[in-house]
Amino acid sequence: MEIAVIIVSILLIVIVLLQSGKAESASIIQGGNSDLFSNRKERGGELFMSRLTMFMGIAFFVICLFMSL
């Protein structure tokens, strides 16, 4: 089980690092608005990466939960 946790955690880290930032151009200096990306919808690759991240996070949580029993 420890090997599964290590593999899932490494994949989760890589997937998160590959995602593009949703607030790349918003900054404090430029007066970035928090509502700037509120109507933005994920499509294609972004949607796949977002769902894969969610799945890997859930898998990590479930594996850790079973290891603690």
N, C-alpha and C positions, 0 to 999 in steps of 0.2 A: 504494500500500500504506500510505503514511503516513496517508492520510485514513481508511482502514479502521481503523487502530490508534486514531486519535483518536476515531472514532465509537464503537468498542467500549469504549474506556476510559471515555468519558463515560457511556455506558449502564450500564456496570458500577458506576460510582460512584453513579449515581442509584438503581439497584436495591438496592445495599447500604444506602444511606441510607433507603430506603423500608421495609426489613425491620424488624420489631419486635425489640427486644432479648430474648434468651432468659433473661436474669438481671436483669430490670428491678427486681424487688422484693428481690433478694438483695443485701445490702451488708455491709460489715465491721462497721459500727456495730450492726446488728441481729443479727449472728452468722449471716450467710447460709451455708447449707450447700451444698457443691458438688454433692451428690446430689439437690438439690431438684428439678431439672428432668431427671433422668436417665431417667425413665419417660414423659416427655412426648412425644407423637407429633405430627408436623406434619400438618395436614389442610387441604384446600381451598386458600385463597389463600396460606397459609404454605408449603405444599408446592410450589405453582407458583413462588413467588418463590425458594425455595431451589434448585429445579432450574434455574430460569432463571439464577440467579447462578452455579451450577456450569457451565452451558453457556457463559455469557459469559466466565467465567474460562478455560475450556479454549480457547475461540475466541481470546481475547487471547494466550494462550500460543502457540498454533499460528501465529498471524499474526506474532508477534514472532520465532518460530523460523524461519519462512520468510524474513523480512526479513533475518535475520542471515546467510543463505547467500549 
